[in-house]
Amino acid sequence: MKILIATQFHMEGGGYHSITEGISTRWAEQGHEVKILGTGYDAREHYYPFSVIPSQFEWLPAHIVATADAFKSDWVVIAMDIPKI
């Protein structure tokens, strides 16, 4: 399966980062292709078995649609607090 996850993914860690890292690693180990749209991700090198794409809250709606379409995602998971508008 192809799984796209949109979440807060600061490399310093945090709640969503910890949860998403664990789930994504497990899914990748099971043979699923996982991509993360990470708000707060600064594009530094990593050794995760999944892709992490930098994003920002302002870009996220359009970024989710475009990436899900290009990636041909089977699932889209959104794991984050909803910001006040």
C-alpha positions as CSV (number, residue, x, y, z in Angstrom):
1,M,0.0,0.0,0.0
2,K,1.0,3.6,-0.5
3,I,0.5,5.7,2.6
4,L,0.8,9.5,2.8
5,I,0.9,11.1,6.2
6,A,0.6,14.8,6.9
7,T,1.9,15.7,10.3
8,Q,4.2,17.9,12.4
9,F,7.6,16.4,12.0
10,H,10.2,18.5,13.9
11,M,13.5,16.5,14.0
12,E,14.1,17.6,17.6
13,G,11.1,15.3,18.4
14,G,7.7,15.8,19.9
15,G,4.5,13.9,20.3
16,Y,3.4,13.7,16.6
17,H,7.0,13.0,15.5
18,S,7.3,10.1,17.9
19,I,4.0,8.6,17.0
20,T,4.4,9.0,13.3
21,E,8.0,7.8,13.3
22,G,7.0,4.6,15.0
23,I,4.0,3.8,12.8
24,S,5.7,4.8,9.6
25,T,8.8,2.7,10.4
26,R,6.6,-0.3,11.1
27,W,4.5,0.1,7.9
28,A,7.7,0.5,5.8
29,E,9.1,-2.7,7.4
30,Q,5.9,-4.5,6.4
31,G,6.5,-3.5,2.8
32,H,4.3,-0.4,2.5
33,E,5.6,2.7,0.8
34,V,5.3,5.6,3.2
35,K,5.7,9.4,2.5
36,I,5.4,12.0,5.2
37,L,4.5,15.7,4.5
38,G,6.2,17.1,7.6
39,T,5.4,20.6,8.8
40,G,8.5,21.8,10.7
41,Y,10.8,19.4,8.9
42,D,13.9,21.2,7.9
43,A,15.0,18.7,5.1
44,R,18.0,17.4,7.1
45,E,19.4,14.0,6.2
46,H,17.8,11.1,7.9
47,Y,17.9,7.3,7.8
48,Y,14.2,6.5,8.1
49,P,12.9,3.7,5.8
50,F,10.4,6.3,4.5
51,S,10.4,9.6,2.7
52,V,9.9,12.9,4.5
53,I,8.9,16.0,2.4
54,P,9.1,19.5,4.0
55,S,5.9,21.4,4.1
56,Q,4.3,24.3,6.0
57,F,0.8,24.8,7.4
58,E,-0.1,27.3,4.8
59,W,0.8,24.9,2.0
60,L,-0.6,21.8,3.5
61,P,-4.1,21.6,1.9
62,A,-2.7,22.0,-1.7
63,H,0.4,20.0,-0.8
64,I,-1.7,17.0,0.4
65,V,-3.8,17.0,-2.8
66,A,-0.9,17.3,-5.1
67,T,1.3,14.7,-3.4
68,A,-1.6,12.2,-2.9
69,D,-2.3,12.5,-6.6
70,A,1.3,12.2,-7.8
71,F,2.1,9.4,-5.3
72,K,-1.2,7.6,-6.1
73,S,-1.8,7.2,-2.4
74,D,-4.1,4.4,-1.1
75,W,-4.4,6.1,2.2
76,V,-3.9,9.7,3.5
77,V,-3.5,10.1,7.2
78,I,-3.6,13.5,8.9
79,A,-2.1,13.6,12.4
80,M,-1.8,17.1,13.8
81,D,-3.5,19.8,15.9
82,I,-5.9,21.9,13.9
83,P,-4.6,25.5,13.9
84,K,-6.8,28.4,14.8
85,I,-7.8,30.4,11.8
